[in-house]
Amino acid sequence: MVNDISKTDSVQACNKLDELKSVGVEFWLAGDYHKAEEYFQDYLTLAQTHKDEYAEVQACNLLGNAYWSLSDYKRSLFYFLELLRLASARSGDSESNYRYQDEVIRAKNNLGNLYISLGNYEKALDYFLKALKLLPESANKEAEAKILNNIGIVYNYLESYQDAWDYHHKSLKIRTEINDRIGIAHSLNNIGLVCQEMKDYDKALEYLEKSGKLKEETGDKNGMANTLNNIGTIYMNLNKWDIALEYTEKSLQLYQEEDCRFGVASSLTQIARILINQHKYEEARDYLQKSEVIASEITAKTIQRDNLNEYYQLEKELHNYPAALEYCEKYNALKEEIFNEENARKTSEMKISFELDQKEKETEIYRKRSIELTKANTELERLKDNLELRVQTGIEENRKKDSMMIAQSRLATMGQMISFIAHQWKQPLNAISVITQNTEDAWQFEELNDEKLHYNSTQILDQIKFMADTIEDFRNFFRPDIEKSDFYPGEIIRKTIRFIEKNIQENEIDIELDLNEKCLVKGMPNELSQVVLNILNNARDAFIEKKSNPKQRKVKITLSCSEDQSIITFRDNAGGIPENVLPRIFESYFSTKGNEQGTGLGLSMCKTIIEGRMHGKLTAENIDNGVEFRIIF
């Protein structure tokens, strides 16, 4: 009789657990995360009371996601780490190994996503790779595809587009094999966005069109609306305004059907932008007014900012300069407000990230001790059986380090390039100052008429456009290539020199070019730009450090080619490199400039790009009173 009662209580507890979980998930899907958290807490308490270990593991996962949705990252981390600890401790049980192993993978994947939210991409990537390492034991193809997709997203944030491309394609391949149509649509969309970032619009359209078709077939209207909006944006970049309008209007219709107010407001703004470029100004104004009403109601400041910019463009096209100036001032004020809020948010997230790291270290110590006690023998067998996997993981780790090193070097170089931009901006800023003063003087002496105001306004806008173009050139200069292509290295060398021309002139360095413009190579042009820039910067620093006679500073760049190879050489007369230093110049983090002036990444990055990515060869040797760098393709 006692056993019968015990069985009855167990059945009732299971039913109650299922009810709490189901209701909580319904609230979570409906966006009521506070209510969902209450049910998940009750679910956890009941699971612990009845010692239902697997339900306890599931409760930790549900609570981690609920707090993540509430942006409560501290509590989210606590429950994800608890999920990892409980699942890791029980994954050694042979009868339930695979079930708990899947939960370990889920925990690492969740932690990766959490660190993406905090902007700690290196930590996120580390967790995703650890989760990927465990996948052969669980054979969970859906989870593998999801993790590969997440790794692609991280690389996209890091602007390492080739790696993003590779991982999204790996995810797409698996999702195709298991016929995960929703996942396929997401992978196609992500690949399209990578192509869009690289301005390969034909490929971007190809992938986005496929994604949109699948989303339509699976009934994902919100996802389809987003894809249509992305396609419209691409056609705007191509100046195909009629096609852009067609896709954006379809996107607007779907967002309206789904009552997605943010999407509706965003699409209205984009339609207004298209209409302005089609010179349909009054229609554009109507769409902007509709967008502004919705954006104000939902406090969508980014859309309000974009609307102010479009109002400015509209009034400028209508030659209504006082109104254009008013909108420009409002736009700049709101842009600064958003920027300050973003900085405050990032500062808060950095503080949270630091606190989470401390808590994670404590939890990790406890987790490792628990695992060591229960899985010592199993771990030895696993390491032996998975030697090939360990080698592959090592390759992935090295690839990640290379990508991180290139990203670090690119950031260090950007600091120098900002000073070059300052030189480029000096003249237009002076011109704007003079025009503004002349306009004010003309107003005071009653000499300002419509023609002169229009002329001065046009001159100021032209100077601003020049400054904006300089920034755009700067952004494109540091944008990595997604794949190899045929290009003329002579053009790349000239473009790079033009970009830093003022800095070269200021340091009185004479650059002599002997370039065979017919040389054609296959590789990554923007990556080669980085190499050229680093080698020239090193030569400049050597001239300055050794205080050489400015009238004798010279760098000669030659480009020659034959049927089977092309050779680029850089020869300077800056005194050469000490023989005891020369063998180490391509080592990572090796620098003779000191911590404040050098990162030790520049030449190491050059070696990685030329030999690792473009399969060429980069060497350096001392010559008469200088050094020669040689690139062979």
ZAMARGU-4260 file (C-alpha; in steps of 0.2 Angstrom, whole numbers, plus 5000, padded with zeros to 4 digits):
<rodrens>
0) 5000/5000/5000 | 5014/5012/5004 | 5022/5008/4987 | 5006/5012/4978 | 5005/5029/4987
5) 5023/5033/4982 | 5019/5029/4964 | 5004/5040/4964 | 5014/5054/4972 | 5027/5052/4958
10) 5015/5052/4944 | 5006/5068/4951 | 5024/5076/4953 | 5028/5072/4935 | 5011/5079/4929
15) 5014/5095/4939 | 5032/5097/4932 | 5025/5095/4914 | 5012/5108/4918 | 5024/5121/4926
20) 5036/5119/4911 | 5023/5120/4898 | 5014/5136/4905 | 5031/5144/4908 | 5037/5141/4890
25) 5020/5148/4884 | 5023/5164/4893 | 5041/5165/4887 | 5036/5163/4869 | 5023/5176/4872
30) 5037/5188/4878 | 5031/5189/4896 | 5048/5184/4903 | 5044/5189/4921 | 5029/5177/4922
35) 5039/5163/4913 | 5053/5165/4926 | 5040/5163/4941 | 5034/5146/4933 | 5052/5140/4929
40) 5057/5144/4948 | 5042/5133/4954 | 5048/5120/4941 | 5065/5120/4948 | 5059/5119/4966
45) 5048/5104/4963 | 5061/5095/4953 | 5073/5097/4968 | 5060/5092/4981 | 5057/5076/4971
50) 5075/5073/4966 | 5071/5073/4948 | 5089/5076/4942 | 5085/5078/4923 | 5071/5090/4927
55) 5083/5100/4938 | 5095/5101/4923 | 5081/5107/4911 | 5075/5120/4924 | 5092/5128/4925
60) 5092/5129/4906 | 5075/5137/4906 | 5079/5150/4919 | 5096/5154/4911 | 5086/5159/4895
65) 5072/5168/4904 | 5085/5179/4913 | 5095/5181/4897 | 5079/5188/4889 | 5077/5200/4904
70) 5095/5206/4901 | 5099/5200/4919 | 5116/5193/4913 | 5122/5189/4931 | 5108/5177/4935
75) 5108/5170/4917 | 5126/5166/4919 | 5123/5157/4936 | 5110/5146/4929 | 5119/5142/4913
80) 5135/5137/4924 | 5124/5127/4935 | 5117/5118/4920 | 5135/5115/4915 | 5140/5108/4932
85) 5125/5097/4934 | 5126/5090/4917 | 5145/5087/4917 | 5144/5078/4933 | 5130/5066/4927
90) 5136/5064/4909 | 5148/5050/4915 | 5133/5038/4919 | 5133/5026/4905 | 5114/5024/4905
95) 5110/5043/4902 | 5127/5048/4895 | 5121/5055/4879 | 5106/5064/4886 | 5117/5073/4898
100) 5130/5076/4886 | 5118/5085/4875 | 5114/5096/4890 | 5133/5100/4892 | 5134/5105/4874
105) 5118/5116/4876 | 5126/5124/4891 | 5142/5129/4882 | 5132/5135/4867 | 5121/5146/4879
110) 5136/5153/4887 | 5144/5157/4870 | 5128/5167/4866 | 5128/5176/4882 | 5145/5182/4879
115) 5140/5188/4862 | 5127/5199/4871 | 5141/5206/4882 | 5152/5209/4867 | 5166/5197/4873
120) 5168/5188/4856 | 5184/5179/4861 | 5175/5171/4876 | 5160/5167/4865 | 5171/5159/4852
125) 5180/5149/4865 | 5164/5141/4872 | 5157/5137/4855 | 5173/5128/4850 | 5172/5118/4866
130) 5154/5113/4862 | 5159/5108/4845 | 5173/5097/4852 | 5160/5087/4861 | 5148/5085/4847
135) 5155/5068/4840 | 5150/5060/4856 | 5132/5065/4855 | 5130/5065/4836 | 5117/5079/4837
140) 5117/5086/4820 | 5104/5100/4824 | 5115/5106/4838 | 5131/5105/4828 | 5123/5116/4814
145) 5117/5128/4827 | 5135/5130/4835 | 5143/5132/4818 | 5131/5145/4814 | 5134/5154/4830
150) 5153/5154/4826 | 5150/5161/4809 | 5140/5175/4818 | 5155/5179/4829 | 5167/5180/4815
155) 5155/5191/4806 | 5156/5203/4821 | 5175/5202/4821 | 5174/5207/4802 | 5183/5190/4798
160) 5172/5187/4783 | 5181/5172/4776 | 5179/5163/4792 | 5161/5168/4794 | 5158/5162/4776
165) 5166/5145/4780 | 5156/5142/4796 | 5140/5147/4789 | 5142/5135/4774 | 5147/5121/4786
170) 5130/5124/4795 | 5121/5125/4779 | 5127/5109/4773 | 5122/5100/4789 | 5105/5108/4789
175) 5102/5103/4771 | 5107/5085/4776 | 5094/5084/4790 | 5081/5094/4780 | 5080/5108/4793
180) 5071/5120/4782 | 5069/5134/4795 | 5088/5132/4799 | 5092/5132/4780 | 5083/5148/4778
185) 5093/5156/4792 | 5110/5150/4785 | 5106/5156/4768 | 5101/5173/4775 | 5117/5174/4786
190) 5128/5170/4771 | 5119/5184/4761 | 5122/5196/4774 | 5141/5192/4774 | 5141/5194/4755
195) 5132/5211/4758 | 5145/5217/4770 | 5158/5213/4757 | 5148/5222/4744 | 5147/5206/4733
200) 5129/5211/4729 | 5125/5198/4716 | 5129/5184/4728 | 5120/5192/4742 | 5104/5193/4731
205) 5106/5175/4726 | 5107/5169/4744 | 5094/5181/4751 | 5081/5176/4737 | 5083/5158/4742
210) 5081/5162/4760 | 5065/5172/4757 | 5058/5158/4747 | 5061/5145/4760 | 5054/5157/4774
215) 5038/5159/4763 | 5036/5141/4762 | 5038/5138/4781 | 5026/5152/4785 | 5039/5163/4793
220) 5032/5180/4789 | 5043/5191/4800 | 5059/5182/4794 | 5053/5184/4776 | 5049/5203/4779
225) 5067/5205/4786 | 5074/5196/4771 | 5064/5207/4758 | 5070/5222/4767 | 5088/5217/4766
230) 5085/5214/4747 | 5078/5231/4745 | 5093/5239/4754 | 5105/5230/4741 | 5095/5237/4726
235) 5096/5254/4735 | 5115/5252/4735 | 5114/5248/4717 | 5104/5263/4713 | 5090/5252/4706
240) 5076/5262/4715 | 5061/5255/4707 | 5066/5237/4712 | 5071/5243/4729 | 5054/5251/4731
245) 5045/5235/4726 | 5054/5224/4739 | 5052/5236/4753 | 5034/5238/4750 | 5032/5219/4751
250) 5042/5219/4767 | 5030/5233/4774 | 5015/5223/4770 | 5021/5208/4779 | 5026/5218/4794
255) 5009/5226/4795 | 5001/5208/4794 | 5011/5202/4808 | 5009/5219/4818 | 5028/5221/4820
260) 5028/5240/4823 | 5047/5242/4823 | 5048/5233/4806 | 5033/5244/4800 | 5042/5260/4805
265) 5059/5254/4798 | 5051/5250/4781 | 5042/5266/4780 | 5058/5276/4783 | 5067/5265/4769
270) 5052/5269/4757 | 5054/5287/4760 | 5073/5286/4757 | 5069/5278/4740 | 5056/5291/4735
275) 5068/5305/4739 | 5080/5298/4727 | 5066/5296/4714 | 5062/5315/4717 | 5045/5311/4724
280) 5047/5323/4738 | 5029/5325/4745 | 5026/5306/4745 | 5042/5304/4754 | 5036/5316/4767
285) 5020/5307/4770 | 5029/5291/4773 | 5041/5299/4785 | 5027/5306/4795 | 5019/5289/4797
290) 5036/5282/4802 | 5038/5295/4815 | 5022/5293/4823 | 5025/5274/4826 | 5044/5277/4831
295) 5038/5290/4844 | 5025/5278/4851 | 5037/5263/4853 | 5052/5275/4857 | 5063/5268/4843
300) 5077/5281/4844 | 5087/5274/4830 | 5072/5275/4818 | 5069/5293/4824 | 5087/5297/4820
305) 5086/5290/4803 | 5070/5300/4800 | 5078/5316/4804 | 5092/5312/4792 | 5079/5309/4778
310) 5070/5325/4782 | 5087/5334/4781 | 5090/5326/4764 | 5072/5330/4758 | 5073/5349/4763
315) 5090/5350/4755 | 5084/5343/4739 | 5070/5356/4740 | 5083/5370/4743 | 5074/5374/4759
320) 5091/5377/4768 | 5084/5384/4785 | 5073/5369/4787 | 5087/5357/4782 | 5099/5365/4794
325) 5086/5363/4808 | 5084/5344/4804 | 5103/5342/4803 | 5105/5350/4821 | 5091/5338/4828
330) 5099/5323/4819 | 5116/5327/4827 | 5108/5330/4844 | 5099/5313/4844 | 5114/5304/4836
335) 5125/5311/4851 | 5111/5305/4863 | 5111/5288/4856 | 5130/5287/4856 | 5131/5292/4875
340) 5117/5279/4879 | 5127/5266/4870 | 5143/5270/4879 | 5134/5270/4896 | 5127/5253/4891
345) 5144/5246/4886 | 5152/5252/4901 | 5139/5243/4912 | 5141/5227/4901 | 5160/5228/4904
350) 5158/5229/4922 | 5145/5214/4922 | 5157/5204/4911 | 5171/5207/4924 | 5160/5201/4938
355) 5154/5186/4928 | 5172/5181/4924 | 5176/5181/4943 | 5160/5170/4947 | 5164/5159/4932
360) 5181/5155/4938 | 5175/5150/4955 | 5161/5139/4947 | 5174/5132/4935 | 5185/5126/4949
365) 5171/5117/4958 | 5165/5109/4942 | 5182/5103/4937 | 5185/5095/4954 | 5168/5086/4952
370) 5172/5080/4935 | 5190/5074/4939 | 5183/5063/4953 | 5170/5055/4942 | 5177/5054/4925
375) 5196/5052/4927 | 5197/5034/4918 | 5184/5039/4905 | 5193/5055/4900 | 5209/5045/4897
380) 5200/5033/4885 | 5191/5048/4877 | 5208/5057/4874 | 5215/5041/4866 | 5200/5037/4855
385) 5199/5055/4849 | 5216/5060/4844 | 5211/5065/4827 | 5198/5076/4834 | 5211/5084/4846
390) 5222/5088/4831 | 5207/5096/4821 | 5203/5106/4837 | 5221/5112/4837 | 5220/5118/4819
395) 5204/5127/4823 | 5212/5135/4838 | 5227/5141/4828 | 5216/5147/4815 | 5206/5157/4828
400) 5223/5164/4835 | 5228/5170/4817 | 5211/5178/4815 | 5213/5187/4832 | 5231/5192/4828
405) 5226/5200/4811 | 5211/5209/4820 | 5222/5216/4833 | 5235/5222/4821 | 5221/5229/4810
410) 5215/5239/4826 | 5233/5245/4830 | 5235/5251/4812 | 5218/5260/4812 | 5225/5271/4827
415) 5239/5277/4815 | 5227/5279/4800 | 5216/5291/4811 | 5230/5303/4811 | 5230/5302/4792
420) 5212/5306/4791 | 5215/5321/4802 | 5227/5328/4789 | 5214/5324/4775 | 5201/5334/4785
425) 5211/5349/4789 | 5208/5358/4772 | 5189/5355/4771 | 5187/5360/4789 | 5196/5377/4786
430) 5186/5379/4770 | 5170/5377/4780 | 5176/5389/4793 | 5180/5402/4780 | 5163/5400/4771
435) 5153/5401/4787 | 5162/5417/4792 | 5160/5425/4775 | 5141/5420/4775 | 5139/5428/4793
440) 5148/5444/4786 | 5137/5445/4771 | 5122/5444/4782 | 5128/5458/4794 | 5132/5469/4779
445) 5115/5465/4770 | 5124/5457/4756 | 5117/5440/4758 | 5105/5435/4744 | 5097/5419/4739
450) 5110/5415/4726 | 5125/5418/4737 | 5116/5408/4751 | 5113/5393/4739 | 5131/5394/4733
455) 5139/5395/4750 | 5127/5380/4756 | 5132/5370/4741 | 5151/5373/4745 | 5149/5368/4763
460) 5139/5352/4758 | 5153/5348/4745 | 5166/5349/4758 | 5156/5338/4770 | 5154/5325/4756
465) 5173/5325/4754 | 5175/5321/4772 | 5162/5308/4772 | 5170/5300/4757 | 5187/5300/4766
470) 5179/5290/4780 | 5171/5278/4768 | 5188/5275/4760 | 5195/5272/4777 | 5181/5259/4781
475) 5184/5250/4764 | 5203/5250/4767 | 5201/5239/4782 | 5187/5228/4776 | 5194/5210/4774
480) 5191/5200/4757 | 5179/5186/4758 | 5188/5176/4745 | 5202/5176/4733 | 5200/5186/4716
485) 5211/5191/4702 | 5218/5209/4704 | 5232/5220/4698 | 5244/5222/4713 | 5251/5239/4705
490) 5234/5247/4708 | 5234/5241/4726 | 5251/5248/4729 | 5247/5265/4722 | 5230/5266/4731
495) 5239/5262/4748 | 5252/5275/4745 | 5238/5288/4740 | 5230/5285/4757 | 5245/5289/4767
500) 5253/5301/4755 | 5252/5316/4767 | 5261/5307/4781 | 5274/5301/4769 | 5277/5319/4763
505) 5278/5326/4780 | 5292/5314/4784 | 5301/5319/4768 | 5302/5301/4761 | 5304/5299/4743
510) 5295/5284/4736 | 5301/5278/4719 | 5289/5266/4709 | 5294/5254/4696 | 5278/5244/4693
515) 5274/5232/4679 | 5255/5237/4678 | 5251/5221/4668 | 5255/5210/4682 | 5240/5200/4687
520) 5239/5189/4703 | 5225/5179/4712 | 5223/5183/4730 | 5215/5196/4742 | 5218/5214/4737
525) 5213/5222/4753 | 5224/5210/4763 | 5239/5215/4752 | 5235/5233/4756 | 5238/5229/4774
530) 5254/5222/4770 | 5260/5236/4760 | 5255/5248/4773 | 5264/5239/4787 | 5280/5238/4777
535) 5280/5257/4773 | 5276/5261/4791 | 5291/5251/4797 | 5302/5260/4784 | 5295/5277/4790
540) 5298/5272/4809 | 5316/5267/4805 | 5320/5284/4796 | 5313/5293/4811 | 5322/5282/4824
545) 5339/5283/4816 | 5336/5302/4812 | 5342/5300/4794 | 5345/5315/4783 | 5327/5319/4776
550) 5334/5324/4759 | 5341/5306/4757 | 5326/5296/4763 | 5321/5284/4749 | 5310/5269/4747
555) 5310/5260/4730 | 5295/5248/4726 | 5297/5237/4711 | 5284/5225/4704 | 5289/5212/4691
560) 5281/5196/4684 | 5284/5181/4673 | 5273/5167/4667 | 5273/5158/4684 | 5276/5171/4697
565) 5275/5189/4702 | 5288/5198/4714 | 5286/5214/4724 | 5301/5221/4732 | 5302/5236/4745
570) 5320/5243/4747 | 5324/5257/4759 | 5340/5266/4764 | 5336/5267/4783 | 5351/5258/4789
575) 5345/5240/4790 | 5340/5228/4804 | 5353/5222/4817 | 5358/5204/4812 | 5353/5197/4829
580) 5336/5204/4827 | 5332/5200/4809 | 5328/5181/4811 | 5314/5186/4824 | 5305/5200/4815
585) 5291/5189/4809 | 5287/5182/4826 | 5271/5187/4835 | 5272/5201/4848 | 5291/5203/4844
590) 5295/5222/4843 | 5310/5233/4846 | 5300/5249/4847 | 5294/5246/4865 | 5277/5243/4872
595) 5271/5261/4869 | 5276/5262/4851 | 5274/5244/4844 | 5263/5229/4846 | 5274/5216/4838
600) 5260/5211/4827 | 5263/5220/4810 | 5276/5210/4802 | 5269/5194/4809 | 5252/5198/4802
605) 5260/5201/4785 | 5268/5184/4786 | 5251/5176/4790 | 5242/5185/4776 | 5255/5182/4762
610) 5260/5164/4766 | 5245/5158/4776 | 5230/5166/4766 | 5238/5170/4749 | 5250/5155/4748
615) 5265/5166/4743 | 5281/5169/4752 | 5288/5184/4762 | 5306/5187/4766 | 5317/5201/4773
620) 5336/5203/4771 | 5349/5217/4774 | 5356/5226/4759 | 5368/5241/4757 | 5363/5253/4771
625) 5345/5246/4771 | 5333/5232/4771 | 5323/5223/4757 | 5306/5215/4759 | 5302/5203/4745
630) 5284/5196/4741 | 5283/5181/4729 | 5266/5175/4722
</rodrens>
